[in-house]
């Protein structure tokens, strides 16, 4: 009987070990910290009334309230694109941003999120974007966007639980809210020399 109990405990140990290893191998896909060029949040958006009424139709929903925008060069051409923030949340509950290409005078799609990570990697010359937002309760959402056929399209999405949220932000560079829209040094870039 003792031997059966030991064998039973050993079997249970191996089952638990297998479950643990399987769960550990299914980590949340992350954007490596060195690929993040900069980030910004909704608090970086400033009042901006330069978007036409016709362009506002790109939003999922729009009630005509004044818009805010963040200006950032997403394609390296020296001209800042504008990300217009709507006051109306998307149908899924996240904040809507219309990406506007000021050089081409064209909409580049709507993205959803509260924190926008601008990556160093690009598609068709435009930076990939990763967004984060809190959906409801203790659940958060991450969307990955890439330029496809001239517009940003969602290429991946995932829901995060509280422990996964902690892990998600642990893989990001330090997010100092006073340094939104400031270039983040890549891990392989040499440090700037201090003046002597």
N, C-alpha and C positions, 0 to 999 in steps of 0.2 A: 504494500500500500504506500509506503514511504517513497519507493522508486516511482510509482505512478504519479504521485504528487510532484516530485521533482521534474519528471518528464513533462507534466502538464504545465508547470511554471516555466520551464525552458521553452516549451512551444509557445506559450503566451508571450515570453520575452522576444522571441523571433518575430512573432506577428506584430508586436508593438514596434520593434526595431525597423521592420519593413515599412510600416505605415509612416514612421518618423522620417525615414530616408526618402520615401516617395514624396511626402509633403515638402521636405527641404529642397528637393530637386525641382519643385514647381514654383520657383520664386517668381515674383512679379517682374515682367520685362521692364527694364529701365533704360532711359537714355543716359549713357555714361556722362559723368559730370564734366569731362573735358570737351564734350560736344556742345555744351550750352554756351552761347555767345553772350546773351544778356537775358533779362527777364523784366516784366513789369506787371503791375496789378491794376485794378480798376481805379485805384487812388491816383495813378499817374495821368489819367484822362483829364483833359482841360476842355472848357466850353469851345465848341467849334460849329459854326452854322454854314460851313462852305459846301456841304453835301446837298445836291439837288433833290427836289421832291421825287423825281423819277428814279434816282439812285436809291432812295430810301425804300423803294418797293422790294429791294433785295432782302430786307429783313423778313424773318418769319412772320413777325407782327410788329406794327409800329403805330403809335398813337399820336404822333406829331410833336411830342415833347422835344425840347432842345436836346441836341446831341453833344457828346463829348468825344474827344479824339486823342490818340497817342500817335505822334509822328516818329517813324523809324525807317531807315533804309533797309529793306528786306532783300533787295537783289544786287546790292553793291554798285549801282549806277550813279551814286552820288545824290540822287533825288529821294527824299523821304516819302515813303508810302504813308497813308493815314489809316489807322484802325479806328473806325467810328463805333462808339459804345452807345447802344440803344438803352433807353430807360425801361424798356419792356423786356422781361425775361423770355427766353425761348420756350417752346412747348415742353421741353424736358426740364425746365427750371433754371438753367444756367444763363449767364449774361451773354448777350449777342454782340459780336464785333463784326462789322463789315470792313473787309480789307479793301482799301481803295488805292489803285495804282495811279498816282497823280501825274506821272509822265505820260502814260497811255490814256489817261482819263477814262479808266475802266474799272469795274468791280472785279475783284479777285476771289469773291466768295465770302460766306459768313462762317465764323468760327465761334465756338461756345466755350466760355471759361472765365474764371476770376483771376487766375495767375496765368500769364502767357510766357512760356519759355521759348526764346528764339535760338534755334540751333545753328551750328556752323555748317552742317550738311545742307545741301540745297537740291532742288529738283527744278529743272528748266530755269536755273539761275535764281530762284526764290528760296529763301531759307525755309527749312521745315519748321513747323510750330508744334509745340506740345502744350496742352492746356490742362489746368486742374481746377476743379470747383466742387464745392460741397453740395450734394444733392438734397438729402433729407436725413434727419436723425444722425446717425453716426456713419453714413455712407458718403464716400466721395467718388468722383468720376475723373478719369484722365482720358483725353482724346489726343490722338496724333494726327496731324494734318500735313499733306504734301501737295504741291501744285501739280495738278493733273488737267491737261487740256485747257490751260489758262486760268483755272480756278482752284482755290484751296478746297480739297476734299478730305474727309475723314478716312484715314487708312487703317486706324486701329482704335479700339476703345476698351477700357477696363474699369470695373468697379473695385473700390478699395474699402476694406474694413479698417477699423481703428489700428490694429497692429500693422496692417499693410500700409496705412498712411504714414506711420512712423518710419517704416522701412523706406518708403518712397522718398521722403524728404532727407533721410540719412544719405541717400545716394546722390543728392543734388549738391552743388556748391553752396557755401553759406549764403543764405538769402537775407541780406541786410536791406531792409525796406527803405533806408536812406540812400541806397545806391541802385535804385531801379533805373533801368536804361543805361547803366554803366557797363562798359565792356568787361567781361569776366576773362581773366587770363587763362588760356588753355594750359593744361598740366605740362605739356611739352614745350611751351614757349619760355624763353629765358626771361628772368626777372629784369625789370627795368633797373638801370644803375641809379644809385642814389647820388645826388650832386655832392661834390666834395667841398 
